[in-house]
Amino acid sequence: MTDASTSPDPADTLAALLSVLDVTPTGDTGLDFTARNLPKPGGRVFGGQVIAQALIAAGRTVPEGRLPHSLHGYFLRPGDVATPIDLTVERLRDGRSFSARRTHAAQDGSAILSMIASFQERQDGLELTEPMPDAPAPEDVESAMDRMGHMDHPVARFWTHESAFDVRHVGGSIYLGPGDPDAHGGQQVWMRTRAPLPDDQLLHRALLAHACDQIMLEPVLRRAGLSWVTPGLSVSSLDHAMWWHRDVRVDDWLLFDQRSPSAQGGRGLGATRVFDQDGTLVASIAQEGMVRVPAEG
């Protein structure tokens, strides 16, 4: 059983993540960076980490005051946590209000991610938003720490004691067994960092991209009656699309309202709306992934 007294301090786990996202410039162009990886069971780089690093690298090259409002990325190969990541940013356009950047992430010369992101200056405009659906308060929902924090298992420890995020599934998680979908066939999750963060919108938006990757395909599994411990299950992110509608703070509670519109051909689609605790829609996300289960019989 894991001894809570030996668990990392939440501030330390968040600091470790922030140090990995603080990409280091290389060369003289201002467009090349290198980045380290967080350890992860299985030795594969967490997809949310590399897409957050790619976004921060791109954000370091745009005019001051422009923040990301959308990104589209493809995961091309699994990354190795023992190998540094090389990030190369391409300036596609700098207009009067918008900037576009393409970032390639590679290890040993092989691409692992290709992402394009758009950045915008703050501007006035129409204000429309969907209302937040009903959900219990995060304080009334079981956390991943409650569910798995006592388990002496490397994966359980990674997603609890060593995680920078407090993750709480409404109606129960699918970590250890299948869960019931909500009334609309999806799931709801509350999430926030386990320690406070500085006021840096690029960082908060990148951390949202990082955090969501761990749950984006869960609605597919939940609708299919599967869990993360289903024998023979193979899940891998293929692509990721994200839109930030408003400023976001990932150190305040955020509600991820999720659906899976379709699964077919060994692929499944997850769609998510992200609301702050005041009920404001702050982001929309979509991800398709490979979802394979052994054939019966």
C-alpha positions as CSV (number, residue, x, y, z in Angstrom):
1,M,0.0,0.0,0.0
2,T,1.3,3.5,-0.8
3,D,2.3,5.5,2.2
4,A,0.8,9.0,1.8
5,S,3.6,10.5,3.9
6,T,6.1,9.6,1.1
7,S,3.9,11.2,-1.6
8,P,5.3,14.2,-3.4
9,D,3.9,17.6,-2.2
10,P,1.3,18.8,-4.7
11,A,3.3,22.0,-5.2
12,D,6.3,19.9,-6.2
13,T,4.4,17.8,-8.7
14,L,3.1,21.0,-10.3
15,A,6.5,22.5,-10.3
16,A,7.9,19.5,-12.1
17,L,5.3,19.8,-14.8
18,L,5.9,23.5,-15.2
19,S,9.7,22.9,-15.6
20,V,9.0,20.5,-18.4
21,L,6.7,23.0,-20.2
22,D,9.3,25.7,-19.9
23,V,10.8,24.9,-23.3
24,T,14.4,26.0,-23.8
25,P,15.5,28.1,-26.9
26,T,18.3,26.7,-29.0
27,G,20.2,28.3,-31.9
28,D,19.9,31.9,-33.1
29,T,16.6,31.9,-35.0
30,G,14.3,32.2,-32.0
31,L,12.2,29.4,-33.6
32,D,13.9,26.3,-32.2
33,F,13.5,24.9,-28.8
34,T,14.2,21.7,-26.8
35,A,12.2,20.2,-24.0
36,R,12.4,17.4,-21.4
37,N,9.8,14.8,-20.5
38,L,8.0,13.8,-17.4
39,P,8.5,10.1,-16.3
40,K,5.5,8.0,-17.2
41,P,4.8,4.3,-16.7
42,G,5.4,2.4,-19.9
43,G,8.0,4.9,-21.1
44,R,5.9,6.7,-23.7
45,V,5.6,10.5,-23.7
46,F,2.1,11.7,-22.6
47,G,0.4,13.3,-25.6
48,G,-0.9,16.2,-23.6
49,Q,2.6,17.1,-22.5
50,V,4.0,17.4,-26.0
51,I,1.0,19.3,-27.4
52,A,1.3,21.8,-24.5
53,Q,5.0,22.1,-25.2
54,A,4.4,22.7,-28.9
55,L,1.8,25.4,-28.0
56,I,4.1,27.2,-25.6
57,A,7.0,27.1,-28.1
58,A,4.7,28.7,-30.7
59,G,3.4,31.2,-28.2
60,R,7.0,32.4,-27.6
61,T,7.3,33.5,-31.2
62,V,4.2,35.7,-31.6
63,P,3.8,39.4,-31.0
64,E,3.2,40.3,-27.3
65,G,-0.5,40.3,-26.3
66,R,-1.6,37.6,-28.7
67,L,-3.0,34.4,-27.1
68,P,-3.9,31.0,-28.7
69,H,-7.6,30.7,-29.6
70,S,-7.3,27.4,-31.6
71,L,-5.0,24.5,-32.4
72,H,-5.1,21.4,-34.6
73,G,-2.6,18.7,-34.1
74,Y,-1.7,15.2,-35.2
75,F,0.1,12.7,-33.1
76,L,2.4,10.9,-35.5
77,R,4.5,8.5,-33.5
78,P,4.8,7.6,-29.8
79,G,7.5,9.5,-28.0
80,D,10.1,8.1,-25.7
81,V,10.4,9.7,-22.2
82,A,14.1,9.1,-22.1
83,T,14.8,11.3,-25.2
84,P,14.6,15.1,-25.3
85,I,12.0,16.6,-27.7
86,D,13.1,19.1,-30.4
87,L,10.5,21.7,-31.3
88,T,10.7,23.8,-34.5
89,V,8.3,26.6,-35.0
90,E,7.4,27.9,-38.5
91,R,6.0,31.5,-38.8
92,L,3.0,31.1,-41.2
93,R,1.5,34.6,-40.9
94,D,1.4,37.7,-38.7
95,G,-1.6,39.9,-39.6
96,R,-3.0,42.9,-37.9
97,S,-5.0,40.8,-35.3
98,F,-4.0,37.2,-35.9
99,S,-0.8,35.1,-36.0
100,A,-0.5,31.6,-37.3
101,R,2.3,29.1,-36.3
102,R,3.1,25.5,-37.2
103,T,5.2,23.5,-34.6
104,H,6.9,20.2,-35.3
105,A,8.0,18.1,-32.4
106,A,10.6,15.4,-33.1
107,Q,12.9,12.9,-31.4
108,D,16.1,11.7,-33.1
109,G,15.0,13.4,-36.3
110,S,11.5,11.6,-36.4
111,A,8.4,13.7,-36.1
112,I,6.1,12.7,-33.2
113,L,3.6,15.7,-33.4
114,S,2.7,18.3,-36.0
115,M,0.5,21.2,-34.8
116,I,-0.8,24.4,-36.2
117,A,-2.1,27.1,-33.8
118,S,-3.7,30.5,-34.3
119,F,-3.2,33.5,-31.9
120,Q,-5.3,36.6,-31.6
121,E,-5.1,40.0,-29.9
122,R,-7.8,40.8,-27.4
123,Q,-10.7,42.3,-29.3
124,D,-14.4,43.2,-28.6
125,G,-17.1,41.3,-30.4
126,L,-20.3,39.3,-30.1
127,E,-20.9,37.5,-26.8
128,L,-22.8,34.2,-27.1
129,T,-22.4,31.0,-25.0
130,E,-24.2,27.8,-24.2
131,P,-25.3,27.4,-20.6
132,M,-23.5,24.9,-18.3
133,P,-25.4,21.6,-17.8
134,D,-26.4,20.6,-14.3
135,A,-23.6,18.9,-12.3
136,P,-22.9,18.2,-8.6
137,A,-20.4,20.5,-7.0
138,P,-16.7,19.2,-7.2
139,E,-16.6,19.0,-3.4
140,D,-19.3,16.3,-3.6
141,V,-17.5,14.1,-6.2
142,E,-15.0,11.4,-5.5
143,S,-11.4,12.2,-6.6
144,A,-8.9,9.9,-8.4
145,M,-6.9,10.1,-5.1
146,D,-9.9,8.8,-3.2
147,R,-10.4,6.0,-5.8
148,M,-6.9,4.9,-6.4
149,G,-4.5,6.7,-4.0
150,H,-4.2,3.8,-1.7
151,M,-3.1,1.4,-4.5
152,D,0.6,0.3,-4.7
153,H,0.7,0.3,-8.5
154,P,2.8,2.5,-10.8
155,V,-0.1,3.6,-13.0
156,A,-2.4,4.3,-10.0
157,R,0.4,6.3,-8.4
158,F,1.1,8.3,-11.6
159,W,-2.5,9.4,-11.9
160,T,-2.9,10.3,-8.2
161,H,0.2,11.1,-6.0
162,E,2.4,12.1,-9.0
163,S,-0.3,14.0,-10.9
164,A,-0.4,17.8,-10.9
165,F,-4.2,17.6,-11.3
166,D,-7.1,16.7,-9.0
167,V,-9.5,14.7,-11.3
168,R,-13.1,14.0,-10.2
169,H,-15.5,11.9,-12.3
170,V,-19.2,12.6,-11.7
171,G,-20.9,9.3,-11.2
172,G,-17.7,7.4,-10.8
173,S,-14.6,6.9,-12.9
174,I,-13.7,4.0,-15.3
175,Y,-10.2,3.5,-13.9
176,L,-10.9,0.1,-12.4
177,G,-14.1,-1.0,-14.1
178,P,-16.9,0.1,-16.5
179,G,-19.0,3.0,-15.5
180,D,-22.5,4.1,-16.4
181,P,-22.8,6.9,-19.0
182,D,-24.8,9.9,-18.0
183,A,-28.3,10.6,-19.3
184,H,-26.9,11.7,-22.6
185,G,-24.4,8.9,-23.1
186,G,-21.4,10.8,-22.0
187,Q,-19.5,11.8,-18.8
188,Q,-18.7,14.8,-16.7
189,V,-15.4,15.4,-14.9
190,W,-14.3,18.2,-12.6
191,M,-10.6,19.1,-12.8
192,R,-8.1,21.6,-11.4
193,T,-4.4,21.8,-10.6
194,R,-3.5,20.7,-7.0
195,A,-1.6,23.9,-6.3
196,P,-2.0,27.6,-7.4
197,L,-0.5,29.0,-10.6
198,P,0.8,32.4,-11.7
199,D,-1.3,34.7,-13.9
200,D,0.0,33.6,-17.3
201,Q,-2.8,32.9,-19.8
202,L,-0.5,31.1,-22.3
203,L,0.5,28.8,-19.5
204,H,-3.1,28.2,-18.3
205,R,-4.3,27.5,-21.9
206,A,-1.4,25.1,-22.5
207,L,-2.1,23.3,-19.2
208,L,-5.7,22.9,-20.3
209,A,-4.5,21.2,-23.4
210,H,-2.2,19.0,-21.3
211,A,-4.9,18.0,-18.8
212,C,-7.7,17.2,-21.2
213,D,-5.7,14.6,-23.1
214,Q,-6.0,12.1,-20.2
215,I,-9.9,12.0,-20.4
216,M,-10.7,12.9,-24.0
217,L,-11.4,9.3,-25.2
218,E,-13.1,8.2,-22.0
219,P,-16.6,8.8,-23.3
220,V,-15.9,6.3,-26.1
221,L,-14.9,3.7,-23.5
222,R,-17.8,4.5,-21.2
223,R,-20.5,4.3,-23.9
224,A,-19.0,0.9,-25.0
225,G,-19.0,-0.5,-21.5
226,L,-15.2,-0.6,-21.3
227,S,-12.7,0.6,-18.7
228,W,-9.0,1.4,-18.6
229,V,-8.4,-2.2,-17.3
230,T,-10.3,-4.0,-20.0
231,P,-8.1,-6.9,-21.0
232,G,-6.4,-6.3,-24.4
233,L,-7.6,-2.7,-24.7
234,S,-5.4,-0.5,-26.9
235,V,-6.0,3.3,-26.9
236,S,-3.9,6.0,-28.6
237,S,-4.6,9.6,-29.5
238,L,-4.6,10.4,-33.2
239,D,-5.5,14.0,-33.5
240,H,-6.5,16.9,-31.3
241,A,-8.5,20.1,-32.0
242,M,-9.1,22.8,-29.4
243,W,-10.7,26.2,-29.2
244,W,-10.3,28.6,-26.3
245,H,-13.3,31.0,-26.2
246,R,-12.3,33.0,-23.1
247,D,-9.6,33.3,-20.5
248,V,-9.3,30.2,-18.3
249,R,-7.7,29.3,-15.0
250,V,-6.8,25.7,-14.5
251,D,-6.1,26.2,-10.8
252,D,-9.9,26.8,-10.4
253,W,-12.4,24.0,-10.9
254,L,-13.4,23.3,-14.5
255,L,-16.2,21.1,-15.6
256,F,-15.5,18.9,-18.6
257,D,-18.9,18.0,-20.2
258,Q,-18.1,15.1,-22.6
259,R,-19.8,13.1,-25.3
260,S,-18.8,10.5,-27.9
261,P,-20.8,11.0,-31.1
262,S,-19.3,8.0,-33.0
263,A,-16.9,5.1,-32.9
264,Q,-16.1,2.9,-35.9
265,G,-13.2,1.3,-37.8
266,G,-11.1,1.0,-34.7
267,R,-11.4,4.8,-34.0
268,G,-13.5,6.8,-31.6
269,L,-14.4,10.5,-31.3
270,G,-14.5,12.4,-28.0
271,A,-16.1,15.9,-27.8
272,T,-15.8,18.1,-24.8
273,R,-17.2,21.5,-23.6
274,V,-15.2,23.1,-20.7
275,F,-17.0,25.4,-18.2
276,D,-15.6,27.3,-15.3
277,Q,-17.4,27.0,-12.0
278,D,-19.4,30.2,-12.7
279,G,-21.0,28.4,-15.6
280,T,-19.1,30.2,-18.4
281,L,-18.0,28.2,-21.5
282,V,-14.2,28.7,-21.7
283,A,-13.2,26.0,-24.3
284,S,-14.3,23.4,-26.7
285,I,-12.2,20.3,-27.6
286,A,-12.4,17.3,-30.0
287,Q,-10.1,14.3,-30.2
288,E,-10.2,11.2,-32.3
289,G,-8.2,8.2,-31.1
290,M,-7.5,4.6,-32.0
291,V,-9.7,2.4,-29.7
292,R,-9.1,-1.3,-30.2
293,V,-10.5,-4.3,-28.2
294,P,-9.8,-8.0,-28.9
295,A,-12.5,-9.7,-31.0
296,E,-14.7,-12.0,-29.0
297,G,-14.7,-15.7,-29.6
